[in-house]
Amino acid sequence: MENVKADKMKRGEFLRSLGLSTSTLMAFYCIGTTMTACGSSDDDPEPTPGGGAVNGVTGTTTGNAINFTLDLTHNNAKDLKTAGTGKVFGDVLVAFTTDSQYVALSRICTHEGSTVGYRKDQNDIRCPTHQSEFSLTGAVEKGPATSPLKAYKTSLSTDGNTLTVTA
């Protein structure tokens, strides 16, 4: 059998490399919709049908209909109660800035799609791939990116324990 890099092989290619029949492959594809990848990431929670929270997040964190609530008392999000922190949830970077304001921006750099991050010392957003810099409103401060990051609305509960992010 030929050596294939694991990071390049798709599920179907792997199953075919095992010599499985077409009907067996179809069964795996049907079952595959309930299977998950080998790795997992607490930074990329998916919404739970029926409204239950996963990793302190309730709602939709990916796609065009961003609308979720973070439980800031949950282990996965409690760091966001400390000014100068940021964390990715699905497609959204949420930061509690050094100015003690919550901001939520697209995590996807508009230059080449890398994941951006919050920088405490500069109190801004930066793409580590090509060093584009963005303001806390998403505006480009330094290229090569030329388009702003999408900004989302944030709303903190009166008790300070939940943060709602909406498009």
N, C-alpha and C positions, 0 to 999 in steps of 0.2 A: 504494500500500500504506500502511496506517495505521502510525504510529510506535508501538512498544511498548517499554516499559522492559525492558532485558535482564535485570535482576535479578528480574523478575516472570514472565518467559516460561519455560515448561517445554519440554522437548525435543519433545514431541508437538505443542505449539502452534507451535513454530518450524517443524517439518517441514510441518505443514499450511499454514502461511503461505507456503511455497514452492510450494504447489499440487501436491504429490505425491499419487499415487493411494493408495487404501487398501492395495493389495498392497505397494506400495513402503514405506508406513508400517509395515506388519507386518514387513517384512524389516529395517527399521531398528530396530524394537523388539526383534526377536530378536537382532540383532547388538549392540544397545545394552547387553545384559547383560555384554558384555565390554569395552564402551567406558567410559572414565572421564571425569570432568568436566574442563573446560578447565584449571582451577587444581588445585594439589596442596598438601598441607600435611604437613610433616614432623612436626607435632605430633599428627597423627591417624593413626598407623600402623595398618594392618589386619593381622591374622594371616596367615601364609603357610601354605597347605595343605602338609602333609608335615613341618611343624615347623621350617622354615627361618626365620631371623630377617629382619625388615624393619626398617630403621632402628634396629637394636640391640634390637628387641623380638621376643620369641617368645611366642605364645599369643594369648589373646582379651582385647582391651582394651575391647570394647563389649558392651552387652546385660546380661543377668542372670547370665551365667556368667563373670564376670571372673576370669581366671587367666593371668597373664603374667609373663615374666621380662625384666628390663632388663639389657643388657650395659652396665655403667657405664664401660667403656673405649671404647665406640663414640662417635663424634662427636655423635650425636643425644642421648646421655644422660650424657656425661662431666661436664657442668656439675653434675649431681646429686651429685658427690663433694665439692662445696664447700658448707659449711654456710651456710644462708640462701638457698637456691635452690629453685625449684619449677618444674614443667613438666607440661603436660597430655599424656597418652597415651590416645587414644580418649575414653572416658567418665570417665577417672580423672585427678585431680590428684595428682601425687607431689611431695612436698617433703622436702628435707633441712633440717631446722629449725636455728635458731641454737643449739639445745640438742644438736645433732648426733644427732638421732633422725630416722628415716624415718617419714613418715606418708603414707597414701594415702586419699583421700576422693573421693566423687563430685564431678565438676567442675560439676555442674548445680545451681544455686541452687534451693532448695525454694520460693522465693517466686514467681518467674516464669520460671525456666529459663535464666537467663543463665549464662555461664561464670565461675566464681569463680577467684580467684588467691591465691597465697601472698604475704603481706607480711612481709618480713624484719624491718623495724624494729619492728613490733608482734608478730611471731612468731605470726601468726594467719592466718585465711582471710577474704577479703572479696569481696563481690559488687560490682562497679563500677557496676551499673545503679541499684540503690536503696540501696546502702551497708549491706546486711545484713552482719553480722560473725559468724564462727564460730570456736570454739576448735579446737585441733589434734585434738580427738576428734570434731569435727563438730557439737558442741552450739551452739545459737544463743546468741550473746552480745548481739546487738543486732539488732532487727527492721528491716524489716517481716517477714522470714522468721519462721515459727513452728515449723517442723519442722527437725530436724537433718539434716546431710549424712550420707549412707551412708559408713561407715568400712570400710576393707578391711585385711586383715592384711598386714604386710610382714615379709620375712625376708631378711637380708643374708648372703651367703656368707661363709665364714671368711676368704677372701682379700680380701673387700671389693669384688669386681669384678662381682658380679651381685646384683640385688635381685629377689625374687619377690613378687608382689602377688596375693593370693587373696581370694575372697569369704568 
